[in-house]
Amino acid sequence: MPLGNMKEMYRKSPSLMELVVSKDNLLAAAKAVRRNKGAAGVDGMTVWEVEEHIEEFYLPLRQKLLDGTYKPKPVKRVEIPKPNGTKRKLGIPCARDRVVQQAIRQVIEPIIDPQFLPQSHGFRPGKGTHTALKQCVAYYEEGYKVVVDCDLKQCFDTLNHDKLMYHLEQFIQDKAILKVIRKFLMSGVIDLSGEFVESKTGAPQGGVLSPLLSNVYLHELDKELEKRGHHFVRYADDFVIYVRTRRAGERVLESVSRFIERDLKLIVNTDKSKVGSPTRLKFLSCLMKQVNGTCRFIPTKEAKKKFRAELKRRTSRKRPGDFKTILNEINQVTRGWIGYFGLGFIKSFIQKEIEPWIHHRIRQLILKRWKLPKTK
């Protein structure tokens, strides 16, 4: 069936929830959750067990979703370190809740995503960091050589639930789906101390629906920027606006910050929001660089340092694991980093710095595992 006809079918459907709770859709969601791996939530169920669980409890699960009695469990709070020394808070839903969220996403994303603007690149099918950086280069080459970098403080944690649900209703009118999504937003958190904390704002980072919901919320910002005629690029909560002069940039930063705080109820981090050259202000861990008339992005020093530190950790002589496992991990990290920064000038960095250094680290690993002088 053509995509246009499918979207029309979804819009005319008396209940999108009927599509969500179909057994094929829920089992496909369970397989997607298993493929994405991830830790168990507060109930301890792993992603490897969830498919069997959905098969066994499909009928009661279907009924609870249809009649609105499904109750999500609180998410488990975890913290991961950031490069600047602080920690990012993530919320891990239980495996069954992830399946339900994935099942909802599979139905509503084909309806919602085509209505987003092309300047939005984060967490969207067919888009990503490469498309975002290419659009930045296009603006720069058109003569917009000053960038406004507006930083949002804890965006995912401060989304206003009422505003989010209002904006979501502009895309989806199915009451059963809206009801269960609000329940996910308000399901609460089991904090690091083990205490329950209410969720009054925000969509927990780590939830399957959170990226789509944040794009729904920030779609209002996209529309406002387009209405004002700005040349902008947004990737999730990171966005930059390209202007011709620094004076124009200062004016744009002030007016856009006012709109964000007044209309979207979000907080602008004034310490990190700046106006300057894209060769000095990073976007998605990249800086713009012009070589022989060609404009490209290069990884920041912090991104290179973090990559090297990760490889160093994976190739520690004290670490456990067989040699084949270690090599697979090295390849996984390296391919991921090159895949992310592959649009930039990284060939010299990889060939002259990383390659000989990682070969030396691997030789150390081999010698360490030989152990005895006679075997060496």
N, C-alpha and C positions, 0 to 999 in steps of 0.2 A: 504493500500500500504506500503511495507517495506520502512524503512527510506532511505536506499541506493538508491532505485529506485526513491524516491521523490526528493532526492538531484540531481540525474541525470536529472530528469525532469526539475528542476529549472535551471540547467546549460544550458540545451538545449533550454529553452524557449526563443523565440525571444525578449520578453520584460518582465522582472520581474515586471515592473510597472503594467502590466495587472493583475498580481496576487495581487498586493498591492491594486488596486482600485476595486477589486471585492466586491460586496455589502456584502457578508458574511464576508469577511476579515475585512472590515471597521467597520461593526457592532460588530464583535467580539472584535476589538480594542477599540471601544467605551465602551463596557461592562467592559473591563479590566481597562480602565481609571477610570470608575465610581467605581469599586471595590477598586482601589488604593486610592480613595478619593483625598485629596489635595486641596489647595486654588485655587481661580480663578486667571486668568492672567490679562493682561492689559485691555481686553475687558469686563471683569466682568462676563463672562459666567461661570456657575458652572458646575462641573462634572455631576450633576443630570440633567442638561438640554441638555447635549451634544448628547445623543443618539437620542433624538427627532430632534435635529438640523441636524445630519447626515442623518436621514431618509428623512427630508424635502428637504435638499439641496444636496442630493447624486449625481444627474446627473451633475450639474455645478461643484461640487467638483471633481468628476471623470474626467471631461474634462480638468479642470485646471491642474490636476496632470499629465495627459497624454500628454498635449501639452506644459508643462513646464512653464505655466503662474501662477502657485500657488505661492503666496507670504506670507510667515510666518510673524506674528506680532512680534514685539520686546518682549523679556522676561522681566518680572518684577523682579527687584532686591530686595531681602530681606536678612537680616542678622540674623544669629542665634548664640548665645553665645557658646564659646568653654570652656572646663574645665580650660584652662590656662588663661582665662580672655579676650582673643581676640575674634573676631567674624568671623564666616565662611560665605562667600558670596554665596548665592544660586540664581539661575535664574529660575523663574516660567513661563513656556510657557503658552499661553492661552489653554483652554481645547480642542479646535478643532485641534490646532497644536500638542497637545499631542496624539490625536487620530491618526493623520497622521503618527507621529513618531512611534507609537505603531504598526500601520499597516505595515510600512516598516520593523520594527524590526521582526515582526512575519514571514516575508518572507525571510529576509536575514540572520537572526541568525542561522537557521538550516544549512545554507551553510557555514557560517564563523566559528562558534564555534568549530566544529570537527577538524579544522585545527590548533587551539591553542594548546600549549604544556600542558601536565598534571601538570606542576609546577605552572600554573596560576589558581587561585581559585576564584577570585572575580567576582561577578555578572555573574556567569555561571550556566546553568542548571545542577543540580546534584552535585554542588560543593558549598563550603562556608567556614566559619571560622573553622568549625570542621575538614574538610578535610585538610585545610592548617596547622592547629596545629598538626594533626596526622603525617603529612609529616615531620614537624620540629622535632617531637619526634623520628621518624625513623632515621633521619640524626644524631641526638645526640647519639642515642644508637649504631649507627655504628662507633662512635668514632670521629665525627666532633663536637667538644665541644666548639668551638669558633665561634661566630656569627658576621657577618659584617652587620650592620644596616645602610643602605644608605637612607637618607631622601631626598625626592624630594620636592622642594619649589613651592607651588601653581601649582601643575602639571596640573590639569584640566584647569586652567586659562591661561596656557602658551603653550598649544599644538599648533604647527605650522600648519596652515590650509593646506598649499600646500603639506607638507610632509604627513599629515594625509590623504588627498585625494589621493595622490600617493600610499600610502600603502593600502588604501581601494580598489583601482582599481585592486590590485593583487588578491582580493577575488571576487569583483563584477564588471562586465563590463557594466552593464546596464546604459546608459548615462542619462536617465530620472531620475533614482533613485539618481545617483551621483549628478546631477544638483540640485535636491531639498534638498539633504543633505547639500551641500555647502551653499544653501540659508539659511538653519537653522543655520549653523555655523556663518553666516554673518548677521543675522537678527537684531543684536544690542540689547541694554539694555535700559530700562527706569529706571534710577537711583533713589536712595532714594529721591533726590531733585526734581524728576519729569522730568529731562532732558534726552534727547536721547543721548546715547553713542555708538559709532561704536564698533563692535566686530572684532578686527584685529587678535586676537589669541584666542585659548581656545575653549572648549565645555562646556557650562554652567552646573554646578552641579544642578540637578533638572530636566534636560531634559531626556526624555525616552530613547533616542538614546545615550546619553553621556557615560554611562558605557560600551556599546559595542564598541563605537568609541575609547574610551581610551584604551580598551583591544587590538584593532587593532593597535593603535599607539605603545603601550608598548610590543606588540608581537615581535617587532624588538629587544628590550632589551632581551626578553626571548631567542630568537634565538642566540644572541651574547653570553649570559651566558652559554647556552648549548654547543655552539661551543667551548667555552673555558674549558668545562668540570667541571663547577661549580655545587655544590649542593645548589640549591636555592629554595625559595618559594616566590611567589608573590600573593598579594591580592590587586587588583586595583593598586594604586600608592605606596602601602607599600610592600617592599620586603626585604628579608634577605638572606644572603649567608652563608652557614656553611663550615668552614675550620677546619683544625686540630691544627694550631698554631696561636698565636697572630701575629707573624711576617708575616705569610702568609696573615692574615687578613688585615694588614696595606697595604700590597702590592696590594691586590685585591681591597680594597677601593679606592686607588689612581687610578688604571688603569680603573676601572669601572666608576668612577666619570668623568674621562677624556672622555670616550666613550659617556656617557650620555650628557655631555655639548657640545661635538664637533659634534656628529652624530645625536643626537635626539633634539638638541637645547633646552634642559630643564636645569633647575637650580638645582644644588645639594646644600642642606643646610648643609654647613660644620660644623655649630655649633651643629646640632643635629645628624649628621652622626658619628657613633662610632663603635669601635671594642671591643668586650668583651664577657663575659659569658651570655648565654641566661637566666641564673638565675637572672641576674641583668639588662639586657636590654630587655625592653618590646616589644612584637610584638602582634598587635591586642588587646591591653590593657591586655595582659597576660604575666606572667613570668613562666619560666620552674621550676619545683620542683621535686626532687627525694625522694620518701618515700618508705621504705622497698623494695628497688630495682626497684620500679615502677616509670617511668618518666611520669609526667602529667604537665598540665599547670594550674596555679592558677590566679585569677583576681588580678590586681594590687591594692594597697591601694587607688589610685585615683578612680578606677572603683567601689570599694566598697563604697567609700565616696559619689560618684555621685549617686549610687543606693539608698543609705540611704536618701540622700537629696531629691531625686525625690519622694520617699515614704512619706517623711515628708511633702513635699508640697501638695501631694494628700490627706493627712490626717489632714490638718490644721483645727482647730476648727472654724476658721473664714470663711472657704470656703462655697460657696453655693452648692446646689445639694442635692438630696435625698440620703438616706443611701445606697440603692441598687446600684445607679450609682457610688457612691464612692467605694463600694466593688468591682464592676466590673472593675473600673480603677486600684485598687490595684492588683487585680488578673492579669490584662493585663500586668502591669509593671513587676510584679514578674515572671510571666511565660516567658516573653520576656527575662529578665535578666538570669534566670536559663537556658532557652533554649540556650542562647549565651555562657554562661560559664559552661554549664553542664558537659563538659569533664574534668573539673578541680576538685580540692579538695575544694568543697564549702559546703558540708553537715554540717560540724561543724559550719561554719559561719551562715548558714541559721537557723539551729536549736537552737543554743545557743545565737546568737546575734539578728538576725532579727525577729525570730518568737515571742519571749516574748515581744520585744520592739513594734512590730506592733500590738500585742494584747492589749498592754497598750494604744496605740494611738487610737485604735478602741473603747475601753471602754470610753476614753475621749470624743470621738465623740458622743457616745450614751448618756452619761450623759449631754452633752451640749444640745442635741436635746430634752431631757426631760424638760429642762428649770426650771420648778417650783420645789421648795423643796418637796412639798407634793407628786408630781408624782415620784420624785426620791425615 
